[in-house]
């Protein structure tokens, strides 16, 4: 990395105003004809960080004003900036202000809007996960069963080592159990 770019990066890293930081990143990318990935490498940050900051430059003025008036945090803005529809963005921003949403609550709200996923409710407890594991392990105690649940999805991963013969046998047994439950 040349010294000229180093000076720009030092200025960016020392900038405390998130919008000025984003603007300086945009200017540096344009001036030095860099990609976000290249700049991220020079700055030792994830490329998504650069993209997140650049998205802030597309936020409507009313939302920007909320940051400067300390009504919302930079994290709120980064979460909000994932919304492309400006009318929806402003509407969600108003919900955040009206309800004094935390960043975690804001993340849930935005996820629901972006992915049409209802993130309300609670996770299943460990006892339920253990029952699921036990159900599949009765088929073959050598299989590995991994149960996970997030706000957006649940997964049950069954791993069988031993080639087609063993895995076909296990999958056939699962199929039989499924049919016998009907």
Rosetta constraint file for C-alpha pairs under 8 A:
AtomPair CA 1 CA 5 HARMONIC 6.69 0.50
AtomPair CA 1 CA 6 HARMONIC 6.97 0.50
AtomPair CA 1 CA 42 HARMONIC 7.15 0.50
AtomPair CA 2 CA 6 HARMONIC 6.44 0.50
AtomPair CA 3 CA 7 HARMONIC 6.35 0.50
AtomPair CA 4 CA 8 HARMONIC 6.69 0.50
AtomPair CA 5 CA 9 HARMONIC 6.17 0.50
AtomPair CA 5 CA 28 HARMONIC 7.97 0.50
AtomPair CA 5 CA 32 HARMONIC 7.97 0.50
AtomPair CA 6 CA 10 HARMONIC 6.15 0.50
AtomPair CA 7 CA 11 HARMONIC 6.30 0.50
AtomPair CA 8 CA 12 HARMONIC 6.21 0.50
AtomPair CA 8 CA 24 HARMONIC 7.99 0.50
AtomPair CA 8 CA 28 HARMONIC 7.11 0.50
AtomPair CA 9 CA 13 HARMONIC 6.04 0.50
AtomPair CA 9 CA 43 HARMONIC 6.79 0.50
AtomPair CA 10 CA 14 HARMONIC 6.11 0.50
AtomPair CA 11 CA 15 HARMONIC 6.16 0.50
AtomPair CA 12 CA 21 HARMONIC 5.47 0.50
AtomPair CA 12 CA 24 HARMONIC 6.30 0.50
AtomPair CA 12 CA 25 HARMONIC 6.91 0.50
AtomPair CA 13 CA 21 HARMONIC 7.69 0.50
AtomPair CA 15 CA 20 HARMONIC 7.06 0.50
AtomPair CA 15 CA 21 HARMONIC 5.66 0.50
AtomPair CA 16 CA 20 HARMONIC 7.96 0.50
AtomPair CA 16 CA 21 HARMONIC 7.21 0.50
AtomPair CA 17 CA 21 HARMONIC 6.11 0.50
AtomPair CA 18 CA 22 HARMONIC 6.14 0.50
AtomPair CA 18 CA 53 HARMONIC 7.55 0.50
AtomPair CA 18 CA 74 HARMONIC 7.00 0.50
AtomPair CA 19 CA 23 HARMONIC 6.13 0.50
AtomPair CA 19 CA 53 HARMONIC 7.83 0.50
AtomPair CA 19 CA 56 HARMONIC 6.95 0.50
AtomPair CA 19 CA 57 HARMONIC 6.95 0.50
AtomPair CA 20 CA 24 HARMONIC 6.06 0.50
AtomPair CA 21 CA 25 HARMONIC 6.23 0.50
AtomPair CA 21 CA 53 HARMONIC 7.77 0.50
AtomPair CA 22 CA 26 HARMONIC 6.20 0.50
AtomPair CA 22 CA 53 HARMONIC 5.15 0.50
AtomPair CA 22 CA 54 HARMONIC 5.42 0.50
AtomPair CA 22 CA 56 HARMONIC 7.09 0.50
AtomPair CA 22 CA 57 HARMONIC 6.87 0.50
AtomPair CA 23 CA 27 HARMONIC 6.10 0.50
AtomPair CA 23 CA 54 HARMONIC 7.50 0.50
AtomPair CA 23 CA 57 HARMONIC 7.24 0.50
AtomPair CA 24 CA 28 HARMONIC 6.05 0.50
AtomPair CA 25 CA 29 HARMONIC 6.13 0.50
AtomPair CA 25 CA 50 HARMONIC 7.70 0.50
AtomPair CA 25 CA 54 HARMONIC 7.48 0.50
AtomPair CA 26 CA 30 HARMONIC 6.25 0.50
AtomPair CA 26 CA 54 HARMONIC 6.74 0.50
AtomPair CA 27 CA 31 HARMONIC 5.84 0.50
AtomPair CA 28 CA 32 HARMONIC 5.83 0.50
AtomPair CA 28 CA 33 HARMONIC 7.76 0.50
AtomPair CA 28 CA 34 HARMONIC 7.60 0.50
AtomPair CA 29 CA 33 HARMONIC 5.42 0.50
AtomPair CA 29 CA 34 HARMONIC 4.75 0.50
AtomPair CA 29 CA 35 HARMONIC 6.40 0.50
AtomPair CA 29 CA 36 HARMONIC 7.13 0.50
AtomPair CA 29 CA 39 HARMONIC 7.45 0.50
AtomPair CA 30 CA 34 HARMONIC 6.83 0.50
AtomPair CA 34 CA 38 HARMONIC 6.15 0.50
AtomPair CA 34 CA 39 HARMONIC 6.52 0.50
AtomPair CA 35 CA 39 HARMONIC 6.34 0.50
AtomPair CA 36 CA 40 HARMONIC 6.00 0.50
AtomPair CA 36 CA 47 HARMONIC 6.14 0.50
AtomPair CA 36 CA 50 HARMONIC 6.26 0.50
AtomPair CA 36 CA 51 HARMONIC 7.10 0.50
AtomPair CA 37 CA 41 HARMONIC 6.23 0.50
AtomPair CA 37 CA 47 HARMONIC 5.22 0.50
AtomPair CA 38 CA 42 HARMONIC 6.38 0.50
AtomPair CA 39 CA 43 HARMONIC 6.12 0.50
AtomPair CA 39 CA 47 HARMONIC 7.91 0.50
AtomPair CA 39 CA 50 HARMONIC 7.96 0.50
AtomPair CA 40 CA 44 HARMONIC 5.78 0.50
AtomPair CA 40 CA 45 HARMONIC 5.02 0.50
AtomPair CA 40 CA 46 HARMONIC 5.84 0.50
AtomPair CA 40 CA 47 HARMONIC 5.08 0.50
AtomPair CA 40 CA 49 HARMONIC 7.83 0.50
AtomPair CA 40 CA 50 HARMONIC 6.54 0.50
AtomPair CA 41 CA 45 HARMONIC 6.43 0.50
AtomPair CA 41 CA 46 HARMONIC 7.63 0.50
AtomPair CA 41 CA 47 HARMONIC 7.76 0.50
AtomPair CA 45 CA 49 HARMONIC 6.71 0.50
AtomPair CA 45 CA 50 HARMONIC 7.89 0.50
AtomPair CA 46 CA 50 HARMONIC 7.25 0.50
AtomPair CA 47 CA 51 HARMONIC 6.41 0.50
AtomPair CA 48 CA 52 HARMONIC 5.94 0.50
AtomPair CA 49 CA 53 HARMONIC 6.28 0.50
AtomPair CA 50 CA 54 HARMONIC 6.23 0.50
AtomPair CA 51 CA 55 HARMONIC 6.18 0.50
AtomPair CA 52 CA 56 HARMONIC 6.75 0.50
AtomPair CA 52 CA 78 HARMONIC 6.05 0.50
AtomPair CA 52 CA 81 HARMONIC 7.59 0.50
AtomPair CA 53 CA 57 HARMONIC 7.48 0.50
AtomPair CA 53 CA 78 HARMONIC 7.16 0.50
AtomPair CA 54 CA 58 HARMONIC 7.77 0.50
AtomPair CA 55 CA 59 HARMONIC 7.32 0.50
AtomPair CA 55 CA 78 HARMONIC 7.64 0.50
AtomPair CA 55 CA 81 HARMONIC 5.84 0.50
AtomPair CA 55 CA 82 HARMONIC 7.59 0.50
AtomPair CA 56 CA 77 HARMONIC 6.93 0.50
AtomPair CA 56 CA 78 HARMONIC 6.63 0.50
AtomPair CA 56 CA 81 HARMONIC 5.94 0.50
AtomPair CA 58 CA 81 HARMONIC 7.55 0.50
AtomPair CA 59 CA 63 HARMONIC 6.41 0.50
AtomPair CA 59 CA 64 HARMONIC 6.63 0.50
AtomPair CA 59 CA 81 HARMONIC 6.46 0.50
AtomPair CA 59 CA 86 HARMONIC 7.84 0.50
AtomPair CA 60 CA 64 HARMONIC 6.50 0.50
AtomPair CA 60 CA 86 HARMONIC 7.16 0.50
AtomPair CA 60 CA 90 HARMONIC 7.64 0.50
AtomPair CA 61 CA 65 HARMONIC 6.07 0.50
AtomPair CA 62 CA 66 HARMONIC 6.43 0.50
AtomPair CA 62 CA 90 HARMONIC 7.78 0.50
AtomPair CA 63 CA 67 HARMONIC 6.75 0.50
AtomPair CA 63 CA 77 HARMONIC 7.77 0.50
AtomPair CA 63 CA 90 HARMONIC 7.22 0.50
AtomPair CA 63 CA 93 HARMONIC 6.99 0.50
AtomPair CA 64 CA 68 HARMONIC 6.67 0.50
AtomPair CA 65 CA 69 HARMONIC 6.07 0.50
AtomPair CA 66 CA 70 HARMONIC 6.08 0.50
AtomPair CA 66 CA 71 HARMONIC 4.99 0.50
AtomPair CA 66 CA 72 HARMONIC 5.79 0.50
AtomPair CA 67 CA 71 HARMONIC 5.94 0.50
AtomPair CA 67 CA 72 HARMONIC 5.18 0.50
AtomPair CA 67 CA 73 HARMONIC 6.01 0.50
AtomPair CA 67 CA 74 HARMONIC 6.90 0.50
AtomPair CA 67 CA 77 HARMONIC 7.73 0.50
AtomPair CA 71 CA 97 HARMONIC 7.01 0.50
AtomPair CA 72 CA 76 HARMONIC 5.98 0.50
AtomPair CA 72 CA 77 HARMONIC 7.27 0.50
AtomPair CA 72 CA 97 HARMONIC 7.62 0.50
AtomPair CA 73 CA 77 HARMONIC 6.53 0.50
AtomPair CA 74 CA 78 HARMONIC 6.27 0.50
AtomPair CA 75 CA 79 HARMONIC 6.24 0.50
AtomPair CA 75 CA 103 HARMONIC 6.67 0.50
AtomPair CA 76 CA 80 HARMONIC 6.08 0.50
AtomPair CA 76 CA 103 HARMONIC 5.65 0.50
AtomPair CA 76 CA 106 HARMONIC 6.84 0.50
AtomPair CA 77 CA 81 HARMONIC 5.89 0.50
AtomPair CA 78 CA 82 HARMONIC 7.12 0.50
AtomPair CA 79 CA 106 HARMONIC 7.29 0.50
AtomPair CA 79 CA 107 HARMONIC 6.32 0.50
AtomPair CA 79 CA 110 HARMONIC 7.23 0.50
AtomPair CA 80 CA 89 HARMONIC 6.72 0.50
AtomPair CA 80 CA 92 HARMONIC 7.97 0.50
AtomPair CA 80 CA 93 HARMONIC 7.47 0.50
AtomPair CA 80 CA 106 HARMONIC 7.96 0.50
AtomPair CA 80 CA 110 HARMONIC 6.99 0.50
AtomPair CA 81 CA 89 HARMONIC 7.84 0.50
AtomPair CA 83 CA 88 HARMONIC 7.41 0.50
AtomPair CA 83 CA 89 HARMONIC 5.79 0.50
AtomPair CA 83 CA 110 HARMONIC 7.69 0.50
AtomPair CA 83 CA 114 HARMONIC 7.42 0.50
AtomPair CA 84 CA 89 HARMONIC 7.29 0.50
AtomPair CA 85 CA 89 HARMONIC 6.08 0.50
AtomPair CA 86 CA 90 HARMONIC 6.21 0.50
AtomPair CA 87 CA 91 HARMONIC 6.21 0.50
AtomPair CA 88 CA 92 HARMONIC 6.09 0.50
AtomPair CA 89 CA 93 HARMONIC 6.04 0.50
AtomPair CA 90 CA 94 HARMONIC 6.21 0.50
AtomPair CA 91 CA 95 HARMONIC 6.49 0.50
AtomPair CA 92 CA 96 HARMONIC 6.24 0.50
AtomPair CA 92 CA 110 HARMONIC 7.94 0.50
AtomPair CA 93 CA 97 HARMONIC 6.31 0.50
AtomPair CA 94 CA 98 HARMONIC 5.93 0.50
AtomPair CA 95 CA 99 HARMONIC 5.97 0.50
AtomPair CA 95 CA 101 HARMONIC 7.96 0.50
AtomPair CA 96 CA 100 HARMONIC 5.58 0.50
AtomPair CA 96 CA 101 HARMONIC 4.99 0.50
AtomPair CA 96 CA 106 HARMONIC 6.74 0.50
AtomPair CA 97 CA 101 HARMONIC 6.85 0.50
AtomPair CA 101 CA 105 HARMONIC 5.55 0.50
AtomPair CA 101 CA 106 HARMONIC 5.92 0.50
AtomPair CA 102 CA 106 HARMONIC 6.06 0.50
AtomPair CA 103 CA 107 HARMONIC 6.02 0.50
AtomPair CA 104 CA 108 HARMONIC 6.39 0.50
AtomPair CA 105 CA 109 HARMONIC 6.22 0.50
AtomPair CA 106 CA 110 HARMONIC 6.12 0.50
AtomPair CA 107 CA 111 HARMONIC 6.00 0.50
AtomPair CA 108 CA 112 HARMONIC 6.11 0.50
AtomPair CA 108 CA 119 HARMONIC 6.50 0.50
AtomPair CA 109 CA 113 HARMONIC 6.43 0.50
AtomPair CA 110 CA 114 HARMONIC 6.01 0.50
AtomPair CA 111 CA 115 HARMONIC 5.69 0.50
AtomPair CA 111 CA 116 HARMONIC 7.35 0.50
AtomPair CA 111 CA 117 HARMONIC 6.92 0.50
AtomPair CA 112 CA 116 HARMONIC 4.87 0.50
AtomPair CA 112 CA 117 HARMONIC 4.67 0.50
AtomPair CA 112 CA 118 HARMONIC 5.71 0.50
AtomPair CA 112 CA 119 HARMONIC 6.68 0.50
AtomPair CA 113 CA 117 HARMONIC 7.41 0.50
AtomPair CA 117 CA 152 HARMONIC 6.48 0.50
AtomPair CA 118 CA 152 HARMONIC 7.85 0.50
AtomPair CA 119 CA 151 HARMONIC 5.25 0.50
AtomPair CA 119 CA 152 HARMONIC 6.58 0.50
AtomPair CA 120 CA 151 HARMONIC 7.87 0.50
AtomPair CA 123 CA 149 HARMONIC 6.89 0.50
AtomPair CA 123 CA 150 HARMONIC 7.75 0.50
AtomPair CA 124 CA 128 HARMONIC 6.25 0.50
AtomPair CA 124 CA 129 HARMONIC 7.27 0.50
AtomPair CA 124 CA 149 HARMONIC 7.93 0.50
AtomPair CA 125 CA 129 HARMONIC 6.73 0.50
AtomPair CA 126 CA 130 HARMONIC 6.09 0.50
AtomPair CA 127 CA 131 HARMONIC 6.31 0.50
AtomPair CA 128 CA 132 HARMONIC 6.39 0.50
AtomPair CA 129 CA 133 HARMONIC 6.29 0.50
AtomPair CA 129 CA 147 HARMONIC 6.20 0.50
AtomPair CA 130 CA 134 HARMONIC 6.06 0.50
AtomPair CA 131 CA 135 HARMONIC 6.06 0.50
AtomPair CA 132 CA 136 HARMONIC 6.56 0.50
AtomPair CA 132 CA 147 HARMONIC 7.78 0.50
AtomPair CA 133 CA 137 HARMONIC 6.02 0.50
AtomPair CA 133 CA 145 HARMONIC 5.60 0.50
AtomPair CA 133 CA 146 HARMONIC 7.35 0.50
AtomPair CA 133 CA 147 HARMONIC 7.46 0.50
AtomPair CA 134 CA 138 HARMONIC 6.11 0.50
AtomPair CA 135 CA 139 HARMONIC 7.48 0.50
AtomPair CA 136 CA 140 HARMONIC 7.32 0.50
AtomPair CA 136 CA 145 HARMONIC 7.24 0.50
AtomPair CA 136 CA 158 HARMONIC 7.95 0.50
AtomPair CA 136 CA 174 HARMONIC 7.80 0.50
AtomPair CA 137 CA 141 HARMONIC 4.72 0.50
AtomPair CA 137 CA 142 HARMONIC 7.32 0.50
AtomPair CA 137 CA 143 HARMONIC 6.37 0.50
AtomPair CA 137 CA 144 HARMONIC 7.70 0.50
AtomPair CA 137 CA 145 HARMONIC 7.44 0.50
AtomPair CA 139 CA 170 HARMONIC 6.74 0.50
AtomPair CA 139 CA 173 HARMONIC 6.67 0.50
AtomPair CA 139 CA 174 HARMONIC 7.35 0.50
AtomPair CA 140 CA 170 HARMONIC 7.07 0.50
AtomPair CA 142 CA 160 HARMONIC 7.31 0.50
AtomPair CA 143 CA 158 HARMONIC 6.74 0.50
AtomPair CA 143 CA 159 HARMONIC 5.63 0.50
AtomPair CA 143 CA 160 HARMONIC 4.86 0.50
AtomPair CA 143 CA 161 HARMONIC 7.30 0.50
AtomPair CA 144 CA 157 HARMONIC 7.94 0.50
AtomPair CA 144 CA 158 HARMONIC 5.73 0.50
AtomPair CA 144 CA 159 HARMONIC 5.03 0.50
AtomPair CA 144 CA 160 HARMONIC 6.59 0.50
AtomPair CA 145 CA 156 HARMONIC 6.96 0.50
AtomPair CA 145 CA 157 HARMONIC 5.68 0.50
AtomPair CA 145 CA 158 HARMONIC 4.66 0.50
AtomPair CA 145 CA 159 HARMONIC 6.45 0.50
AtomPair CA 146 CA 155 HARMONIC 7.84 0.50
AtomPair CA 146 CA 156 HARMONIC 5.72 0.50
AtomPair CA 146 CA 157 HARMONIC 5.05 0.50
AtomPair CA 146 CA 158 HARMONIC 6.55 0.50
AtomPair CA 147 CA 154 HARMONIC 7.60 0.50
AtomPair CA 147 CA 155 HARMONIC 5.78 0.50
AtomPair CA 147 CA 156 HARMONIC 4.59 0.50
AtomPair CA 147 CA 157 HARMONIC 6.47 0.50
AtomPair CA 148 CA 154 HARMONIC 5.70 0.50
AtomPair CA 148 CA 155 HARMONIC 5.33 0.50
AtomPair CA 148 CA 156 HARMONIC 6.62 0.50
AtomPair CA 149 CA 153 HARMONIC 5.94 0.50
AtomPair CA 149 CA 154 HARMONIC 4.19 0.50
AtomPair CA 149 CA 155 HARMONIC 6.38 0.50
AtomPair CA 150 CA 154 HARMONIC 6.17 0.50
AtomPair CA 160 CA 166 HARMONIC 7.53 0.50
AtomPair CA 160 CA 167 HARMONIC 5.91 0.50
AtomPair CA 160 CA 170 HARMONIC 7.94 0.50
AtomPair CA 161 CA 166 HARMONIC 7.60 0.50
AtomPair CA 161 CA 167 HARMONIC 7.29 0.50
AtomPair CA 162 CA 166 HARMONIC 5.57 0.50
AtomPair CA 162 CA 167 HARMONIC 6.80 0.50
AtomPair CA 163 CA 167 HARMONIC 6.13 0.50
AtomPair CA 164 CA 168 HARMONIC 5.54 0.50
AtomPair CA 165 CA 169 HARMONIC 6.23 0.50
AtomPair CA 166 CA 170 HARMONIC 6.33 0.50
AtomPair CA 167 CA 171 HARMONIC 6.07 0.50
AtomPair CA 168 CA 172 HARMONIC 6.00 0.50
AtomPair CA 169 CA 173 HARMONIC 6.31 0.50
AtomPair CA 170 CA 174 HARMONIC 6.30 0.50
AtomPair CA 171 CA 175 HARMONIC 6.17 0.50
AtomPair CA 172 CA 176 HARMONIC 6.21 0.50
AtomPair CA 173 CA 177 HARMONIC 6.22 0.50
AtomPair CA 174 CA 178 HARMONIC 6.16 0.50
AtomPair CA 175 CA 179 HARMONIC 6.26 0.50
AtomPair CA 176 CA 180 HARMONIC 6.14 0.50
AtomPair CA 177 CA 181 HARMONIC 6.38 0.50
AtomPair CA 178 CA 182 HARMONIC 7.00 0.50
